[in-house]
Amino acid sequence: MLKAKIIKPTYRCTQAELYRASQIVIVQLHENLKDFAKFKSKYTTDFIENLQTHLANAQALPDYHKRNLTNDSVYTQLIEANTIGTLQWQILKRYIIAAYPQAEYATQFKMAGLNYYTKACLKHWDSSRQLLLAAQNYLNQNGDLLKANENMPPHFPTVFNIAHINFSKQLFNFQQSEQKAKQVALQKIANNNMLFGLISEVCHDGRLIYHSDLGRKTAYTISKLIADIKKNAKLVAHENKNIEKHAINVNDVNFGKASNWNSNRNSL
């Protein structure tokens, strides 16, 4: 099986910062399209629309948090299936204890998958798979003996089989979800890299076009754009923190007025 090609980001900023910087460059390109068109004939309204499409496509792919929401749901179901599976194994263990003399416990437990139990409880999924498989095989081979003397109820093998099948199903779903999340992550990085490459080229041309205009030249320096975006984000976060710190709870004020009114009323 071929390993997925590792794709690393070519941009040194967050995705949000990349998208914000790209939007700024696109707006600037639109405003200065005549100058760019003189420099290269490829700079047209269609070129700008293509940039917008690349930006929209990159943004549309789910980011880390959205991918994790899906994975968390599948992971929770896998944990629940594992919990049920290990519980059923403990029930099987009780039936083994009742069916065999103490001298045979170690041998019988090992045949039923005891060596995988501890790691299975620690969410080592292959150990969980091996535990349930060993126990299923053990039940198939020793079911009649375990049922003797009104020990194991006849329906238990079916109950265990359902737990086994459910775990296998949830494990498959989780592995598929993990694989899909990796593929989407690689696709998003690839799209981001393509967007960054296109925007970088526009900025490089912009610095040449406005080589003698320091103000405009700086506007097409992508590292400066991203630095300004980071700085503005910090300022906004600081302002929001101050607003929250000094915010007045209107309900508290109203309750205070009501309390004063009641105090005055009681004094009449």
N, C-alpha and C positions, 0 to 999 in steps of 0.2 A: 504494500500500500504506500503510495507516494505521499510524502508530507506536504502540507499546505505551504506555499511560498510565503516567507516572512516579509511583510511590508512594513517599513518604518516611516513615521511622519517626516517629511522634509521641512516642516514648519516648526518654529520654536515658540509656540504660543498655544493657548487653549483654542478649542474649536470655535467657541463663541467669539473670541478675539479675531480669529481668522475670518469669520463670516462678517463681522462688523467692519474690519479693515477692507475686505473685498467690496462691501457695499459702498464704502466711502470712495474707493478708487473708481468704481463704476460710475458713481455720480460725477466725480471729477472728470472722468473721461468723456462723459456725455456733455459736460459744460465746455470742454475744450476740444471737442471732436474735430473742428476745422483744422486746428494746429496739428493734431495727430494724423489726420487724413493727408496732410501735406507731407508728413514724414514717411508714412507707409499707407499704401492704398487699401490695405486690409482693414483699416480702421473705419468702419461704417456703422450705421444703426443696427445692421444685422449682426455685426461683431459684438456690439453691446448686448443685444438680445441673447446671443449665445452665451456670453458671460453670465447674464442673469439666470439662464437656464442651468448652467453649471453650478452656480451658487444655490439655486433652489433644489437641485438634485442632491447636492451634498448635505444640505440642511434636512431634507426629507428623510434620509436614512436615520433610523433610531440611534440615539447616542447611548453611552454606557448605562445611564440610569434607566432608560426605557427598556433596554435589553435585559437589565437585571430584574425589572418588574416581572417579565415573563418567566425568567429563570427561577425567581423566588417562588412563584406559584407551583411550578413543576417540582422544584426541590422540596417544598413542603409536603407535597403528595408522596414523594419518594420516602421522606422521613417517616410519615405515617405508616406507609406500607412496611417499612423496615421494623418499626415498633411492633406492629401486629405480627410480623413474621417471627421475631425473636420471642415474643410472648407465647406464640403457638409452640415454639421449640421448648420453652420451659414447661408447658403443659405436657408435651410429649415426654419430657424427662421424668415427670411425675408418674406417668404410666409405666415407664421403664423401671423405675424404682419399685413399683408395686409388682412387677412381673418377674424380676430377677433377684437372685440372692445378692447381698452386698458385695461379695467377692467378685461379682461380674460387672458391677456398676461402671468401673473405669473403661472396660472393654466395650460395653454397650454404648456408653456415652460417646466414646471416640468414634464408633461406627455411625452414630447418629449425627456427627459433625461438631462435637464439642470443641475441637481444635480451632474452629472458625468463630466460635461464639463471641469471645471477648472483642475481637476486632470488628465483628458485625455490629455490636452495640456501640462501637466508636465510629460508626458510619463509614467503615471501609467496605465499599460496595461489592467488591469482588468476594470478600469474605462472607458477606451476607448471602450472596448468590450461591457460594459453595456450601454454606451452612444449610440453607433451605433445600438444596439439591440432595445433599447427603441425608438429611432427615426424610425427604420424600422417598428416596430409595430404601431407607431403613424401614419406613412404614409399609412400603410395598412388599418387602421381604418378611417382615415380622408382625404384620397386622393381626393375623389370626391369634398368635400367641398373646399379644397385648390385649386383645378383646376377651380373653379367657377370664373366668371368675368375676365377671361383671366389672372388669377394670376399665379399659378404654371403650367409650361408647361407639357404636357402629358408625355414627355420622362424623366422627372426628377426622378420619382420613380425607373426607370431602372438604371439611372446613380448612384443614391444613393445605390441601391442594389449591383451594381458592386463594388463600393467603400467598402461596408460592407463585401462582400465576399472576396475581396482582402486583407482587413485588417485581417480577420479571418485566411486566408491562410498564410500570412506573420507572424502572431503571432504563429501559429502552427509550422512553419519552424524555428522560433527563439527559441521556447521552445525545439524543437527536437535538434537543434544545441547546445543549452546550456547543455542539458542532455548528448549528445554525448561527448561534451568537458569534462564534469565531469568524465564520464566513462573512457575516454582516459587518463585523468590526474591521476586517481586512478590506472589504468593499468601501466602507466609509473612509478609511485612511487613504485608499487609492483615489477616491473622488476628491478628498481634501487636498491631496498632493497635486492632482491635476489642476484644481482651482488655484492653489498657491502658485503653481508654475505659470499659469495664464496671467494672474495678477502681478506676479513678479516681473514678467516680460513687459507689461504695460508700464509698470513703475520704472523699469530700466530705460524704456524709450522716453518716458516723461522727463527723466533727469537729463537726458541728452537734448530733448527739445527745448527745455528751459534751463540749459546749462549756465546761462548768464543771468537768470532770474532766481536769486537765492530762495525767495519765498515760495515760488511755484516748484522749484527743484526739491525743496524740503517736503512739500506736499506729496511727492511721489517717492519718498524714502520709506519703504514699508516697515523697517525697524522703528523709525520715528513714529509712524502711524500707530503701531501696536503699543509702543511705550506710552503714547498719549491716551490710548484706550484704557490701558491698565491704570494710569494715573486718574483718569476721570471716574473709573469704576470704584477706586478707593475713596475718592471724594464723595461720591454718591452714597457709598456704604457708611461713611463717617457721618454724613448729614442725616441719613435715615436713623442711625443710632442715636444721634442727639435729639431727633424728633420723638423717638420712642421714649427716651429718658425723661424728657420734659412734657410729655403728653399729659393732659388733664382728663381724667375719667369723668365724663359728663354725668354718669349715673351717680358717682360719688358726690358731685357738686349738688345734684338734685336731692340726694338723700340728706345732705347736710342742711339744705334749706328746709326740708320737711321736718327735720329734727328741731331746728330753731323755731319753726312755726308752732310745733307741738309744745315746745317749752314755754313759748310766750302765751299760748292758749291756756296751758295749765296754770299759769301764774295769774290769769284774769280772775 
